[in-house]
Amino acid sequence: MSLDDLNRQQKRMLKRQGALDEQGAPTKAPRQSAPTQRVGPVQYLREVREEMRKVAWPTRPEVVRYSIIVTATVLVFTAFVGGLDFGLQYVTDWFYL
């Protein structure tokens, strides 16, 4: 996409963002990176533990219910694909013999 493909509104927005200069030529904006702050392993593990406490963990009945649903769904689709495979094999055997 070239600058000719942009409409006035898009060019104005790019000027406001600093991606275009006053003549409409693209400018190379300096990359804004977040300052990196290195922490030690103990601090890292402490922060991980704090974040894990914020997670909304499912209850045991929810896990059991969802596991049953996933297992049943996998079995149904496995049977469907297996049946489809068997049927197509039967058709191709009949067709080629």
HELIX and SHEET records of a PDB file:
HELIX    1   1 LEU A    3  ASP A    5  5                                   3    
HELIX    2   2 ARG A    8  GLN A   17  1                                  10    
HELIX    3   3 PRO A   41  ARG A   53  1                                  13    
HELIX    4   4 ARG A   60  TYR A   96  1                                  37    
END                                                                             
